[in-house]
């Protein structure tokens, strides 16, 4: 289990930022989703031991974060939201300094800084002062600072906020690359579902300091009923009728011999294959309908509490 929470509460004056948060996160890349003010940043800072909850328990890879915050932070890298430049330092010096703060010797910190800046595509700008960097370049430097000590878990707080489309794509591509190449597990905090769809295999959705959903993205889609676009080699009507009888909602699709099927809650793609075999329908195209996770996310944050 990457992270687990039990009864975590945190209040700032009259504001209840986290309201009895309990749950667990497991996966290679997990999206922490929710509207602004939902408690995402507060929860991440508690995971890092930078904030102490009023009550509750937090564990990271089996380490009790509240009792052993230094041991937990040694395994984590954190790229915070917002500006964090150190004026007068180059990109290389900034990342190496972060490495030294994490316990690396100066020479080792410089070598690692070169490595991660190469990984992030900042090789040509490494000797320039960070105050001359664009917003996208600075976001990459913050990620490099979080990666320099080779953490087990990388926490990214709104990493694509304020970026132009190209810089956003480059940063999301990096997250995908880390997952594919066996890099650290990633906890990506964002209010943009598209970023999670592109990079993550699981998510946690928060609203008003509570967890409304935690699990694989596929399970999020199933809560509302997955929608598939189905195209048959010949007549699609028998399959549409069979799925309708099994509880699916059928809608016409613009292509010939095609239709959309919203499966009943809890059902998966096996239902389609079973019904196709029973009616003798040859399916030549089957894929999830785009936007269904957006619908499921909006439906989830519209709920008061988790089911």
Backbone as CSV, one residue per row, in Angstrom:
resi,resn,N_x,N_y,N_z,CA_x,CA_y,CA_z,C_x,C_y,C_z
1,UNK,0.839,-1.181,0.000,0.000,0.000,0.000,0.888,1.250,0.000
2,UNK,0.680,2.161,-0.946,1.532,3.331,-1.061,1.261,4.317,0.080
3,UNK,0.004,4.694,0.239,-0.387,5.617,1.297,-1.695,5.144,1.895
4,UNK,-1.854,5.309,3.203,-3.129,4.995,3.841,-3.432,6.037,4.910
5,UNK,-4.702,6.327,5.065,-5.171,7.336,6.022,-6.267,6.720,6.885
6,UNK,-6.286,7.130,8.143,-7.323,6.638,9.035,-7.783,7.764,9.960
7,UNK,-9.020,8.225,9.767,-9.630,9.226,10.640,-8.883,10.545,10.714
8,UNK,-8.341,11.012,9.577,-7.526,12.239,9.580,-8.434,13.466,9.562
9,UNK,-8.240,14.335,10.535,-8.981,15.600,10.614,-7.985,16.746,10.764
10,UNK,-8.298,17.867,10.097,-7.459,19.056,10.222,-8.335,20.284,10.098
11,UNK,-8.236,21.165,11.072,-9.016,22.394,11.088,-8.075,23.593,11.116
12,UNK,-8.396,24.615,10.329,-7.703,25.899,10.371,-8.713,26.937,10.843
13,UNK,-8.695,27.262,12.121,-9.691,28.175,12.660,-11.085,27.601,12.518
14,UNK,-11.948,28.339,11.840,-13.325,27.870,11.659,-13.469,26.946,10.449
15,UNK,-12.394,26.779,9.671,-12.467,25.975,8.452,-12.015,24.540,8.727
16,UNK,-12.879,23.591,8.414,-12.538,22.173,8.540,-11.982,21.713,7.196
17,UNK,-10.653,21.632,7.107,-10.001,21.303,5.836,-10.099,19.820,5.502
18,UNK,-9.963,18.959,6.512,-10.087,17.515,6.324,-11.050,16.978,7.379
19,UNK,-12.038,16.248,6.927,-13.124,15.808,7.802,-13.146,14.278,7.876
20,UNK,-12.376,13.730,8.836,-12.377,12.290,9.103,-12.030,11.495,7.837
21,UNK,-10.890,11.839,7.224,-10.465,11.199,5.975,-9.890,9.816,6.268
22,UNK,-10.451,8.813,5.626,-9.946,7.443,5.727,-9.913,6.840,4.327
23,UNK,-8.866,6.103,4.030,-8.763,5.479,2.720,-7.350,5.023,2.475
24,UNK,-7.127,4.456,1.298,-5.808,3.948,0.936,-5.573,4.188,-0.539
25,UNK,-4.312,4.364,-0.889,-3.907,4.590,-2.271,-2.944,3.496,-2.678
26,UNK,-3.248,2.848,-3.788,-2.396,1.789,-4.287,-2.335,1.891,-5.804
27,UNK,-1.127,1.803,-6.366,-0.962,1.907,-7.803,0.356,2.566,-8.145
28,UNK,0.687,2.616,-9.432,1.935,3.230,-9.857,1.788,4.738,-9.982
29,UNK,0.664,5.184,-10.531,0.428,6.615,-10.717,-1.011,6.912,-10.319
30,UNK,-1.185,7.735,-9.302,-2.508,7.981,-8.729,-2.829,9.461,-8.807
31,UNK,-4.010,9.770,-9.297,-4.470,11.148,-9.359,-5.247,11.511,-8.110
32,UNK,-4.905,12.646,-7.517,-5.652,13.189,-6.384,-6.490,14.331,-6.933
33,UNK,-7.778,14.064,-7.143,-8.668,14.979,-7.849,-9.609,15.690,-6.898
34,UNK,-10.024,16.869,-7.305,-11.030,17.594,-6.540,-11.011,19.065,-6.873
35,UNK,-12.118,19.751,-6.627,-12.153,21.198,-6.870,-11.163,21.928,-5.972
36,UNK,-10.837,23.162,-6.322,-10.000,23.981,-5.451,-10.651,24.100,-4.078
37,UNK,-9.828,23.950,-3.028,-10.353,24.036,-1.672,-10.929,22.737,-1.140
38,UNK,-10.691,21.624,-1.852,-11.268,20.347,-1.423,-10.441,19.659,-0.347
39,UNK,-9.204,20.130,-0.117,-8.353,19.535,0.913,-7.162,18.771,0.369
40,UNK,-6.940,18.814,-0.947,-5.869,18.025,-1.561,-4.487,18.433,-1.041
41,UNK,-4.185,19.731,-1.074,-2.865,20.199,-0.654,-2.647,19.943,0.833
42,UNK,-3.673,20.149,1.637,-3.553,19.879,3.073,-3.212,18.417,3.311
43,UNK,-3.876,17.518,2.595,-3.605,16.089,2.758,-2.179,15.747,2.329
44,UNK,-1.703,16.339,1.234,-0.343,16.068,0.774,0.682,16.555,1.795
45,UNK,0.448,17.700,2.387,1.410,18.232,3.368,1.419,17.411,4.640
46,UNK,0.284,16.845,4.988,0.243,15.938,6.133,1.014,14.655,5.810
47,UNK,0.879,14.163,4.577,1.633,12.979,4.163,3.139,13.212,4.269
48,UNK,3.566,14.442,4.017,4.987,14.794,4.077,5.458,15.087,5.497
49,UNK,4.539,15.160,6.443,4.908,15.528,7.795,5.128,17.010,7.980
50,UNK,4.710,17.825,6.991,4.862,19.279,7.091,3.724,19.908,7.877
51,UNK,2.604,19.218,7.963,1.483,19.620,8.792,1.126,18.459,9.704
52,UNK,0.701,18.760,10.901,0.274,17.711,11.822,-1.242,17.754,11.928
53,UNK,-1.920,16.630,11.693,-3.384,16.637,11.789,-3.841,16.765,13.236
54,UNK,-5.064,17.205,13.407,-5.623,17.286,14.757,-5.847,15.894,15.330
55,UNK,-6.135,14.953,14.458,-6.262,13.560,14.865,-6.116,12.680,13.635
56,UNK,-5.878,11.389,13.865,-5.792,10.460,12.748,-4.409,9.855,12.586
57,UNK,-4.296,8.956,11.616,-3.074,8.195,11.360,-2.787,8.199,9.858
58,UNK,-1.522,8.374,9.514,-1.091,8.359,8.120,0.123,7.440,7.993
59,UNK,0.090,6.529,7.020,1.230,5.654,6.756,1.634,5.751,5.295
60,UNK,2.952,5.744,5.063,3.500,5.754,3.716,4.452,4.570,3.607
61,UNK,4.097,3.590,2.763,4.905,2.384,2.584,5.248,1.727,3.915
62,UNK,4.260,1.723,4.800,4.428,1.084,6.098,5.057,1.951,7.163
63,UNK,5.467,3.161,6.818,6.070,4.069,7.797,4.998,4.988,8.374
64,UNK,4.923,5.082,9.686,4.008,6.012,10.333,4.561,7.425,10.165
65,UNK,3.897,8.208,9.310,4.412,9.530,8.951,4.438,10.467,10.157
66,UNK,3.462,10.355,11.057,3.391,11.268,12.192,4.460,10.961,13.234
67,UNK,4.845,9.685,13.359,5.868,9.316,14.326,7.272,9.389,13.734
68,UNK,7.397,9.154,12.439,8.711,9.139,11.786,8.710,9.999,10.529
69,UNK,8.453,11.309,10.670,8.347,12.160,9.474,9.634,12.237,8.662
70,UNK,10.796,12.203,9.315,12.067,12.307,8.592,12.289,11.061,7.746
71,UNK,12.000,9.888,8.303,12.164,8.639,7.557,11.209,8.597,6.366
72,UNK,9.997,9.101,6.562,9.018,9.126,5.470,9.446,10.090,4.369
73,UNK,9.891,11.291,4.766,10.286,12.291,3.765,11.502,11.841,2.963
74,UNK,12.358,11.008,3.550,13.538,10.524,2.829,13.145,9.687,1.627
75,UNK,11.942,9.121,1.640,11.476,8.279,0.542,10.557,9.026,-0.421
76,UNK,10.305,10.308,-0.132,9.377,11.081,-0.947,10.047,12.292,-1.572
77,UNK,9.566,12.655,-2.758,9.946,13.905,-3.393,8.700,14.749,-3.574
78,UNK,8.815,16.063,-3.375,7.626,16.924,-3.377,7.871,18.144,-4.239
79,UNK,7.018,18.349,-5.237,7.032,19.566,-6.050,5.784,20.357,-5.696
80,UNK,5.957,21.423,-4.934,4.841,22.201,-4.426,4.246,23.090,-5.504
81,UNK,2.996,23.483,-5.297,2.346,24.425,-6.202,2.882,25.822,-5.950
82,UNK,2.914,26.649,-6.998,3.292,28.047,-6.840,4.784,28.278,-6.993
83,UNK,5.206,29.541,-6.942,6.615,29.892,-7.158,7.492,29.412,-6.012
84,UNK,8.769,29.169,-6.325,9.706,28.744,-5.295,11.140,28.940,-5.743
85,UNK,11.359,29.958,-6.547,12.707,30.204,-7.070,13.651,30.663,-5.961
86,UNK,14.922,30.291,-6.124,15.979,30.817,-5.246,16.815,31.763,-6.105
87,UNK,16.588,33.068,-6.014,17.270,34.021,-6.913,18.783,33.916,-6.814
88,UNK,19.421,34.046,-7.966,20.878,34.029,-8.013,21.468,32.676,-8.300
89,UNK,20.667,31.614,-8.180,21.169,30.272,-8.462,20.775,29.854,-9.867
90,UNK,21.615,29.072,-10.498,21.270,28.496,-11.788,20.366,27.291,-11.563
91,UNK,19.826,26.758,-12.659,19.016,25.565,-12.528,19.806,24.417,-11.928
92,UNK,21.054,24.249,-12.378,21.909,23.189,-11.854,22.168,23.374,-10.361
93,UNK,22.500,24.587,-9.954,22.780,24.846,-8.537,21.538,24.650,-7.679
94,UNK,20.386,25.025,-8.213,19.144,24.864,-7.460,18.855,23.393,-7.186
95,UNK,18.979,22.553,-8.216,18.688,21.124,-8.061,19.737,20.459,-7.185
96,UNK,21.008,20.823,-7.362,22.063,20.249,-6.527,21.869,20.632,-5.062
97,UNK,21.436,21.865,-4.811,21.186,22.312,-3.441,20.089,21.471,-2.798
98,UNK,19.039,21.173,-3.576,17.967,20.308,-3.068,18.517,18.929,-2.731
99,UNK,19.427,18.423,-3.578,20.039,17.127,-3.301,20.843,17.131,-2.010
100,UNK,21.592,18.208,-1.768,22.357,18.306,-0.528,21.442,18.379,0.690
101,UNK,20.322,19.083,0.557,19.364,19.135,1.660,18.800,17.752,1.976
102,UNK,18.781,16.885,0.965,18.276,15.517,1.158,19.368,14.561,1.628
103,UNK,20.584,15.071,1.851,21.642,14.239,2.410,22.714,13.805,1.444
104,UNK,22.633,14.219,0.169,23.668,13.846,-0.794,24.915,14.705,-0.584
105,UNK,26.088,14.104,-0.804,27.316,14.885,-0.780,27.348,15.798,-2.005
106,UNK,28.149,16.865,-1.932,28.143,17.889,-2.975,28.390,17.292,-4.363
107,UNK,29.407,16.474,-4.519,29.723,15.917,-5.836,28.581,15.020,-6.324
108,UNK,28.057,14.186,-5.430,26.952,13.300,-5.802,25.720,14.110,-6.176
109,UNK,25.473,15.197,-5.436,24.315,16.049,-5.725,24.441,16.694,-7.097
110,UNK,25.633,17.136,-7.457,25.846,17.747,-8.773,25.657,16.715,-9.896
111,UNK,26.172,15.516,-9.705,26.014,14.477,-10.722,24.541,14.135,-10.925
112,UNK,23.800,13.986,-9.821,22.379,13.677,-9.920,21.615,14.839,-10.545
113,UNK,22.014,16.067,-10.230,21.356,17.237,-10.806,21.507,17.244,-12.323
114,UNK,22.702,16.933,-12.812,22.908,16.837,-14.262,21.990,15.769,-14.866
115,UNK,21.876,14.624,-14.209,21.068,13.515,-14.723,19.596,13.894,-14.853
116,UNK,19.036,14.471,-13.789,17.600,14.759,-13.825,17.291,15.945,-14.736
117,UNK,18.200,16.900,-14.845,17.979,18.010,-15.775,18.027,17.522,-17.224
118,UNK,18.888,16.558,-17.507,18.888,15.933,-18.838,17.562,15.236,-19.085
119,UNK,17.083,14.497,-18.092,15.816,13.775,-18.210,14.671,14.727,-18.517
120,UNK,14.701,15.909,-17.924,13.616,16.878,-18.066,13.810,17.826,-19.242
121,UNK,14.866,17.647,-20.002,15.072,18.475,-21.185,15.577,19.872,-20.899
122,UNK,16.255,20.059,-19.765,16.784,21.379,-19.416,18.308,21.413,-19.509
123,UNK,18.877,20.533,-20.313,20.327,20.442,-20.395,20.972,21.738,-20.871
124,UNK,20.369,22.416,-21.851,20.981,23.620,-22.405,20.795,24.840,-21.503
125,UNK,19.805,24.783,-20.587,19.520,25.943,-19.730,20.033,25.766,-18.312
126,UNK,20.765,24.704,-18.072,21.109,24.374,-16.685,21.970,25.432,-16.001
127,UNK,22.755,26.185,-16.759,23.651,27.171,-16.145,23.054,28.578,-16.105
128,UNK,21.844,28.736,-16.620,21.184,30.047,-16.574,20.537,30.273,-15.213
129,UNK,20.456,31.545,-14.742,19.757,31.831,-13.482,18.284,31.443,-13.584
130,UNK,17.742,30.864,-12.522,16.373,30.364,-12.578,15.358,31.497,-12.764
131,UNK,15.711,32.725,-12.359,14.761,33.822,-12.530,14.546,34.188,-13.993
132,UNK,15.408,33.690,-14.888,15.216,33.922,-16.318,14.385,32.817,-16.974
133,UNK,14.002,31.799,-16.227,13.262,30.662,-16.774,11.802,31.025,-17.017
134,UNK,11.215,30.382,-18.007,9.772,30.487,-18.216,9.042,29.685,-17.134
135,UNK,7.719,29.853,-17.083,6.929,29.113,-16.092,7.078,27.613,-16.287
136,UNK,7.047,27.165,-17.536,7.187,25.745,-17.811,8.547,25.208,-17.399
137,UNK,9.596,25.957,-17.665,10.941,25.528,-17.272,11.068,25.469,-15.761
138,UNK,10.460,26.451,-15.092,10.556,26.460,-13.632,9.803,25.276,-13.021
139,UNK,8.670,24.912,-13.619,7.954,23.737,-13.135,8.835,22.490,-13.266
140,UNK,9.565,22.407,-14.360,10.460,21.266,-14.554,11.579,21.260,-13.512
141,UNK,12.087,22.440,-13.163,13.132,22.515,-12.139,12.594,22.016,-10.803
142,UNK,11.349,22.376,-10.472,10.766,21.906,-9.212,10.625,20.385,-9.212
143,UNK,10.258,19.815,-10.349,10.171,18.358,-10.441,11.566,17.746,-10.314
144,UNK,12.565,18.380,-10.928,13.944,17.892,-10.815,14.415,17.917,-9.366
145,UNK,14.064,18.965,-8.632,14.425,19.049,-7.207,13.782,17.910,-6.412
146,UNK,12.568,17.530,-6.819,11.872,16.446,-6.122,12.433,15.075,-6.483
147,UNK,13.065,14.970,-7.663,13.589,13.684,-8.127,15.053,13.455,-7.781
148,UNK,15.774,14.483,-7.397,17.232,14.417,-7.337,17.734,13.361,-6.364
149,UNK,17.017,13.069,-5.286,17.487,12.081,-4.306,16.916,10.688,-4.548
150,UNK,16.316,10.484,-5.742,15.803,9.181,-6.162,14.743,8.652,-5.195
151,UNK,13.617,9.370,-5.063,12.595,8.961,-4.101,11.817,7.738,-4.568
152,UNK,11.114,7.117,-3.631,10.220,6.007,-3.949,8.869,6.535,-4.411
153,UNK,8.471,7.681,-3.856,7.175,8.283,-4.154,7.371,9.754,-4.496
154,UNK,6.793,10.189,-5.620,6.881,11.572,-6.074,5.513,12.220,-5.933
155,UNK,5.422,13.313,-5.171,4.179,14.042,-4.982,4.235,15.334,-5.793
156,UNK,3.280,15.500,-6.705,3.219,16.675,-7.566,1.925,17.427,-7.283
157,UNK,2.048,18.659,-6.837,0.875,19.456,-6.477,0.580,20.454,-7.594
158,UNK,-0.484,20.213,-8.363,-0.898,21.061,-9.487,0.286,21.396,-10.404
159,UNK,0.990,20.389,-10.920,2.210,20.669,-11.694,1.962,21.346,-13.032
160,UNK,0.747,21.231,-13.598,0.483,21.832,-14.908,-0.229,23.178,-14.797
161,UNK,-0.399,23.674,-13.589,-1.111,24.941,-13.405,-0.350,26.092,-14.061
162,UNK,-1.029,26.840,-14.913,-0.446,28.009,-15.550,0.466,27.718,-16.726
163,UNK,0.546,26.464,-17.157,1.444,26.132,-18.255,0.757,26.291,-19.606
164,UNK,1.550,26.628,-20.619,1.031,26.639,-21.985,0.862,25.198,-22.450
165,UNK,0.096,24.958,-23.522,-0.193,23.581,-23.947,1.039,22.719,-24.183
166,UNK,2.087,23.287,-24.797,3.280,22.488,-25.073,3.980,22.077,-23.782
167,UNK,4.139,23.033,-22.851,4.804,22.723,-21.583,3.986,21.715,-20.780
168,UNK,2.664,21.846,-20.846,1.794,20.906,-20.143,1.964,19.496,-20.692
169,UNK,1.986,19.379,-22.026,2.175,18.076,-22.645,3.518,17.469,-22.257
170,UNK,4.556,18.288,-22.227,5.888,17.782,-21.900,5.936,17.266,-20.470
171,UNK,5.290,17.967,-19.547,5.323,17.530,-18.160,4.507,16.252,-17.965
172,UNK,3.357,16.164,-18.631,2.553,14.943,-18.531,3.272,13.770,-19.182
173,UNK,3.979,14.029,-20.282,4.772,12.976,-20.919,5.839,12.457,-19.965
174,UNK,6.398,13.347,-19.157,7.399,12.928,-18.178,6.795,11.958,-17.166
175,UNK,5.592,12.260,-16.680,4.934,11.375,-15.711,4.704,10.000,-16.334
176,UNK,4.258,9.981,-17.591,4.054,8.708,-18.287,5.379,7.968,-18.438
177,UNK,6.451,8.696,-18.758,7.775,8.093,-18.916,8.252,7.471,-17.606
178,UNK,8.066,8.181,-16.493,8.486,7.654,-15.192,7.760,6.354,-14.877
179,UNK,6.465,6.313,-15.186,5.690,5.097,-14.928,6.176,3.950,-15.806
180,UNK,6.434,4.239,-17.072,6.827,3.189,-18.009,8.237,2.673,-17.746
181,UNK,9.124,3.527,-17.234,10.520,3.147,-17.051,10.849,2.711,-15.629
182,UNK,9.820,2.448,-14.817,10.064,1.949,-13.465,10.566,3.005,-12.508
183,UNK,10.209,4.268,-12.738,10.591,5.338,-11.826,9.754,5.302,-10.567
184,UNK,9.776,6.382,-9.791,9.001,6.394,-8.548,7.509,6.359,-8.818
185,UNK,6.770,5.857,-7.838,5.320,5.994,-7.894,4.990,7.480,-7.821
186,UNK,3.868,7.876,-8.422,3.524,9.297,-8.514,2.132,9.532,-7.929
187,UNK,2.032,10.539,-7.073,0.742,11.047,-6.608,0.571,12.428,-7.213
188,UNK,-0.378,12.543,-8.141,-0.573,13.768,-8.920,-1.822,14.478,-8.432
189,UNK,-1.644,15.607,-7.758,-2.769,16.394,-7.275,-3.154,17.425,-8.325
190,UNK,-4.422,17.415,-8.734,-4.875,18.312,-9.786,-6.391,18.445,-9.729
191,UNK,-6.902,19.479,-10.391,-8.356,19.578,-10.573,-8.720,19.303,-12.029
192,UNK,-7.734,18.848,-12.826,-7.939,18.590,-14.250,-8.023,17.091,-14.498
193,UNK,-9.218,16.602,-14.808,-9.412,15.182,-15.035,-8.594,14.684,-16.222
194,UNK,-8.432,15.512,-17.245,-7.677,15.087,-18.434,-6.258,14.685,-18.062
195,UNK,-5.628,15.407,-17.134,-4.269,15.066,-16.723,-4.226,13.687,-16.081
196,UNK,-5.255,13.365,-15.305,-5.316,12.067,-14.637,-5.601,10.966,-15.652
197,UNK,-6.536,11.204,-16.569,-6.851,10.206,-17.600,-5.607,9.852,-18.412
198,UNK,-4.777,10.843,-18.674,-3.610,10.628,-19.531,-2.474,9.914,-18.819
199,UNK,-2.354,10.084,-17.504,-1.150,9.613,-16.815,-1.386,8.546,-15.759
200,UNK,-2.593,8.422,-15.229,-2.807,7.638,-14.006,-3.564,6.337,-14.248
201,UNK,-3.378,5.387,-13.340,-4.156,4.155,-13.370,-5.181,4.090,-12.245
202,UNK,-5.130,5.033,-11.321,-6.086,5.078,-10.215,-6.261,6.527,-9.783
203,UNK,-7.277,6.795,-8.971,-7.483,8.157,-8.495,-8.214,8.166,-7.159
204,UNK,-8.072,9.286,-6.483,-8.844,9.575,-5.276,-9.521,10.913,-5.510
205,UNK,-10.830,10.981,-5.284,-11.586,12.214,-5.500,-11.995,12.783,-4.150
206,UNK,-11.703,14.084,-3.968,-12.022,14.754,-2.711,-12.957,15.934,-2.960
207,UNK,-13.765,16.223,-1.965,-14.602,17.417,-1.978,-14.951,17.773,-0.537
208,UNK,-14.804,19.062,-0.203,-15.142,19.552,1.135,-14.457,18.746,2.230
209,UNK,-13.179,18.384,1.997,-12.415,17.707,3.025,-12.733,16.244,3.211
210,UNK,-13.472,15.650,2.293,-13.832,14.246,2.401,-13.442,13.494,1.130
211,UNK,-13.230,12.189,1.263,-12.952,11.329,0.117,-14.270,10.777,-0.402
212,UNK,-14.558,11.060,-1.668,-15.785,10.562,-2.281,-15.559,9.275,-3.060
213,UNK,-14.327,9.077,-3.528,-14.009,7.859,-4.292,-12.521,7.600,-4.199
214,UNK,-12.154,6.317,-4.143,-10.747,5.923,-4.189,-10.663,4.555,-4.855
215,UNK,-9.911,4.473,-5.958,-9.778,3.194,-6.640,-9.307,3.371,-8.069
216,UNK,-9.281,2.281,-8.839,-8.854,2.345,-10.246,-9.786,3.231,-11.077
217,UNK,-9.246,3.825,-12.147,-10.070,4.659,-13.021,-11.211,3.856,-13.629
218,UNK,-10.942,2.599,-13.942,-11.994,1.762,-14.511,-13.168,1.618,-13.544
219,UNK,-12.844,1.496,-12.247,-13.911,1.376,-11.244,-14.714,2.669,-11.138
220,UNK,-14.058,3.813,-11.352,-14.784,5.083,-11.349,-15.802,5.112,-12.474
221,UNK,-15.403,4.633,-13.650,-16.343,4.573,-14.765,-17.497,3.630,-14.483
222,UNK,-17.202,2.498,-13.813,-18.260,1.524,-13.546,-19.308,2.046,-12.578
223,UNK,-18.930,3.019,-11.732,-19.912,3.547,-10.773,-21.093,4.186,-11.491
224,UNK,-20.812,4.784,-12.631,-21.888,5.413,-13.378,-22.440,4.476,-14.449
225,UNK,-21.675,3.476,-14.791,-22.049,2.585,-15.883,-21.220,2.923,-17.107
226,UNK,-20.292,2.033,-17.463,-19.413,2.297,-18.597,-20.204,2.418,-19.896
227,UNK,-19.775,3.335,-20.749,-20.403,3.539,-22.052,-19.424,3.088,-23.132
228,UNK,-19.880,2.190,-23.994,-19.043,1.674,-25.069,-19.654,2.003,-26.422
229,UNK,-18.769,2.286,-27.379,-19.186,2.375,-28.768,-18.987,0.998,-29.394
230,UNK,-20.061,0.451,-29.976,-20.035,-0.910,-30.520,-20.427,-0.856,-31.986
231,UNK,-19.645,-1.542,-32.835,-19.957,-1.620,-34.247,-19.940,-3.087,-34.675
232,UNK,-20.961,-3.484,-35.401,-21.089,-4.878,-35.830,-20.737,-5.032,-37.303
233,UNK,-20.371,-6.263,-37.682,-20.032,-6.533,-39.080,-21.274,-6.462,-39.952
234,UNK,-22.411,-6.921,-39.391,-23.664,-6.871,-40.152,-24.701,-6.156,-39.296
235,UNK,-25.857,-6.714,-39.128,-26.939,-6.074,-38.388,-26.599,-5.992,-36.902
236,UNK,-26.658,-4.792,-36.327,-26.354,-4.608,-34.912,-27.589,-4.684,-34.021
237,UNK,-28.780,-4.723,-34.624,-30.020,-4.675,-33.840,-30.153,-5.828,-32.845
238,UNK,-29.849,-7.065,-33.217,-29.994,-8.151,-32.238,-29.142,-7.955,-30.991
239,UNK,-27.906,-7.487,-31.176,-27.033,-7.259,-30.017,-27.547,-6.105,-29.170
240,UNK,-27.986,-5.020,-29.817,-28.533,-3.884,-29.077,-29.736,-4.316,-28.249
241,UNK,-30.599,-5.150,-28.849,-31.787,-5.616,-28.128,-31.406,-6.503,-26.950
242,UNK,-30.415,-7.369,-27.143,-29.979,-8.261,-26.067,-29.362,-7.476,-24.908
243,UNK,-28.552,-6.468,-25.232,-27.954,-5.654,-24.172,-29.016,-4.835,-23.446
244,UNK,-29.984,-4.330,-24.179,-31.077,-3.593,-23.558,-31.836,-4.481,-22.574
245,UNK,-32.101,-5.746,-22.968,-32.788,-6.678,-22.090,-31.965,-6.994,-20.839
246,UNK,-30.617,-6.863,-20.949,-29.736,-7.120,-19.810,-29.551,-5.897,-18.923
247,UNK,-30.242,-4.796,-19.254,-30.197,-3.605,-18.407,-29.374,-2.465,-18.934
248,UNK,-28.784,-2.584,-20.128,-27.989,-1.500,-20.702,-28.896,-0.449,-21.329
249,UNK,-28.380,0.780,-21.381,-29.087,1.880,-22.042,-28.470,2.052,-23.423
250,UNK,-29.278,1.954,-24.461,-28.793,1.976,-25.844,-29.088,3.326,-26.478
251,UNK,-28.072,3.873,-27.157,-28.225,5.123,-27.907,-27.669,4.916,-29.309
252,UNK,-28.239,5.576,-30.300,-27.713,5.446,-31.668,-26.360,6.128,-31.813
253,UNK,-25.538,5.607,-32.688,-24.240,6.193,-33.012,-24.274,6.666,-34.458
254,UNK,-23.426,7.624,-34.840,-23.498,8.189,-36.200,-23.054,7.239,-37.304
255,UNK,-22.264,6.214,-36.981,-21.766,5.302,-38.009,-22.773,4.184,-38.279
256,UNK,-22.748,3.623,-39.470,-23.655,2.501,-39.768,-23.322,1.273,-38.932
257,UNK,-24.360,0.499,-38.560,-24.246,-0.729,-37.787,-23.530,-0.500,-36.468
258,UNK,-23.735,0.695,-35.880,-23.062,1.044,-34.630,-24.059,1.649,-33.654
259,UNK,-23.737,1.521,-32.360,-24.569,2.118,-31.310,-23.724,2.275,-30.051
260,UNK,-24.234,3.110,-29.110,-23.611,3.265,-27.799,-24.402,2.455,-26.790
261,UNK,-23.685,1.818,-25.867,-24.342,1.046,-24.811,-23.770,1.453,-23.458
262,UNK,-24.623,2.019,-22.594,-24.224,2.306,-21.217,-24.585,1.088,-20.378
263,UNK,-23.564,0.414,-19.866,-23.781,-0.819,-19.140,-24.376,-0.547,-17.762
264,UNK,-25.123,-1.488,-17.211,-25.643,-1.317,-15.853,-24.502,-1.253,-14.850
265,UNK,-24.719,-0.608,-13.711,-23.678,-0.453,-12.708,-23.145,-1.817,-12.290
266,UNK,-21.815,-1.912,-12.199,-21.166,-3.145,-11.800,-20.820,-4.058,-12.950
267,UNK,-21.405,-3.830,-14.128,-21.116,-4.676,-15.295,-19.847,-4.196,-15.986
268,UNK,-19.215,-5.114,-16.696,-18.027,-4.748,-17.456,-18.158,-5.259,-18.893
269,UNK,-17.058,-5.170,-19.642,-17.094,-5.467,-21.069,-17.455,-6.930,-21.358
270,UNK,-17.277,-7.804,-20.369,-17.638,-9.215,-20.580,-19.117,-9.372,-20.923
271,UNK,-19.967,-8.483,-20.412,-21.396,-8.550,-20.723,-21.631,-8.410,-22.222
272,UNK,-20.896,-7.513,-22.858,-21.057,-7.304,-24.301,-20.658,-8.553,-25.073
273,UNK,-19.512,-9.129,-24.705,-19.047,-10.314,-25.426,-19.994,-11.498,-25.237
274,UNK,-20.529,-11.650,-24.036,-21.463,-12.760,-23.798,-22.718,-12.620,-24.643
275,UNK,-23.277,-11.401,-24.659,-24.500,-11.180,-25.426,-24.244,-11.311,-26.926
276,UNK,-23.070,-10.845,-27.368,-22.734,-10.975,-28.799,-22.644,-12.437,-29.199
277,UNK,-22.061,-13.275,-28.325,-21.952,-14.705,-28.628,-23.329,-15.369,-28.663
278,UNK,-24.202,-14.945,-27.750,-25.531,-15.563,-27.677,-26.376,-15.259,-28.908
279,UNK,-26.281,-14.035,-29.441,-27.109,-13.669,-30.598,-26.369,-13.872,-31.913
280,UNK,-25.109,-14.313,-31.852,-24.338,-14.555,-33.066,-23.932,-13.300,-33.795
281,UNK,-23.634,-12.255,-33.065,-23.244,-10.974,-33.669,-21.719,-10.851,-33.673
282,UNK,-21.144,-10.539,-34.823,-19.703,-10.338,-34.940,-19.384,-8.856,-34.685
283,UNK,-18.712,-8.575,-33.580,-18.337,-7.205,-33.205,-16.984,-6.885,-33.829
284,UNK,-16.931,-5.817,-34.613,-15.677,-5.438,-35.277,-15.034,-4.201,-34.659
285,UNK,-15.764,-3.528,-33.764,-15.204,-2.340,-33.111,-15.838,-2.208,-31.724
286,UNK,-14.983,-2.046,-30.718,-15.475,-1.899,-29.346,-14.478,-1.055,-28.575
287,UNK,-14.906,0.106,-28.096,-14.027,0.950,-27.296,-14.850,1.831,-26.367
288,UNK,-14.265,2.233,-25.215,-14.984,3.133,-24.308,-15.266,4.466,-24.985
289,UNK,-16.414,5.018,-24.706,-16.777,6.312,-25.273,-16.015,7.405,-24.551
290,UNK,-15.403,8.294,-25.312,-14.627,9.391,-24.731,-15.516,10.277,-23.878
291,UNK,-14.941,10.759,-22.760,-15.679,11.665,-21.892,-16.449,10.987,-20.786
292,UNK,-16.476,9.640,-20.772,-17.276,8.985,-19.762,-16.691,9.189,-18.365
293,UNK,-15.348,9.259,-18.251,-14.760,9.504,-16.946,-15.071,10.908,-16.467
294,UNK,-15.153,11.857,-17.390,-15.563,13.207,-17.002,-16.962,13.191,-16.405
295,UNK,-17.854,12.438,-17.041,-19.215,12.333,-16.521,-19.224,11.683,-15.146
296,UNK,-18.425,10.621,-14.993,-18.379,9.925,-13.708,-17.793,10.811,-12.624
297,UNK,-16.772,11.610,-12.974,-16.165,12.517,-11.999,-17.173,13.576,-11.550
298,UNK,-17.871,14.172,-12.508,-18.851,15.197,-12.163,-19.983,14.623,-11.327
299,UNK,-20.379,13.394,-11.645,-21.425,12.751,-10.856,-20.940,12.479,-9.439
300,UNK,-19.650,12.143,-9.293,-19.104,11.824,-7.976,-19.005,13.063,-7.092
301,UNK,-18.470,14.166,-7.634,-18.334,15.352,-6.795,-19.680,16.018,-6.523
302,UNK,-20.713,15.598,-7.278,-22.048,16.086,-6.978,-22.676,15.389,-5.797
303,UNK,-22.059,14.259,-5.379,-22.594,13.526,-4.223,-22.114,14.153,-2.927
304,UNK,-22.871,13.968,-1.870,-22.469,14.519,-0.564,-21.352,13.709,0.066
305,UNK,-21.490,12.389,-0.038,-20.532,11.507,0.592,-20.273,10.317,-0.312
306,UNK,-19.213,9.590,0.001,-18.936,8.380,-0.764,-20.032,7.363,-0.520
307,UNK,-20.258,6.533,-1.548,-21.256,5.483,-1.374,-20.784,4.461,-0.359
